[in-house]
Amino acid sequence: MFDNYFKIDVSNAKSNDSALIKCLRFSTEDTNLFINWIAKEMNLPIDDDKVKDKLSFVLEQRAKLAKLNNNDKNLLLDFLSRLLSAKFSGSKQANLAISLTIDKLIYSFTNKQPIIFIFGFGGYKNYNSPSYPEVDLAELFHMKYMTTFLWPIITKYKYGVKFEYESEEISIQFNNVPQATTDRYTKTFKALLKYFTDKIYQANGVKLDYNLIIARDLYTPQDLYNRMKDYHDEMKATYNNLSNEGKEIWFKRAKTNFLVNGTTDYSNLNEEEINKLIIEARINNECFLAADYELRINFWERPNAISLFGTWGKSPCASPTDGGLHLKSTAASNTDFWIGTGILLLDKNNNISQELILSQTQYAEKSQEIFEIENTDNLLANISDNFKFLKCIKKH
């Protein structure tokens, strides 16, 4: 089943430049041409304020690129076009993320430095997944999706590409999840990452520089806890000032991560008491995001490091992630891989048609269709019991 799975082929990939890329690539200074491209793409009149704002943004980015020679500029824009492709994101990226990405690419090119991509993620398997607490096909799918996404950059940029999975596993403890289960996730993730990079090398002759970076290894946990206390009143006030709808969004998101019978067994509490614990866990998560960033600002703000995220940073939160590019998890799924469960969609000949990552709700809806097949890849099967039998669905 996985015979040709690790062969990366992007030769048929079509590049349809967005208005932004066309404006940045074109040698003319004719702003009338630029504004027409922008207005057409936004489906707005040329005198609309949003179109004017976008033109101003484009001109700012063009000024930055002026320092590059034509060859570097064209290659950089090829890379940028790939990074901003709606095929991989499913939606438009924030201007801040685009601007920062351009800055990081320019720095890498002009200083002959490797381009570093940081993918920030939870660093655990959500307890609602039947695969909890270890990795499953979802993590493998994501590794391949990111590699396909970055392949033209990995294979064309002569100063190298590094990819860092940035695990924030220290944060899940605030949701009453035992550290021992999180450690099992980390162990199996590392093993899967090595398996994946070895397979890519065997299939393509390209060595990937992929690593798992664990947040708690970059500071003393007690320093984190102390700084979190400093943020607590501010984050609690942020929650209290939310609308009822906003509070409900925070609560629902926190509830999916909070394990009632975890490190401490809260099963004897009533619903109101448990809900208070869930809200406190969410407030602590916001405190973590703020304190963690403060402690690791030098990690995140490396001049050649581009931040990548899944879908979680798009949700309303006190610590938004507009500074990074948001991406789908696979071509067919938006569910973040550490939250969901990986399922193979097979055609009538049992060939892989799509790679699906199902949320808890999606998994329940498809449960009657899901079946398992034995995995004959012993190297993969030895990483986790989750790989001994692979979850599949037949394509209708």
Beta strands, then each sheet from edge to edge (+ up, - down):
strand 1: 115-121
strand 2: 161-167
strand 3: 209-214
strand 4: 305-309
strand 5: 325-326
strand 6: 341-346
strand 7: 352-358
strand 8: 371-374
strand 9: 389-394
sheet 1: 3+ 2+ 1+ 4+ 5+
sheet 2: 7+ 6- 9- 8+
end
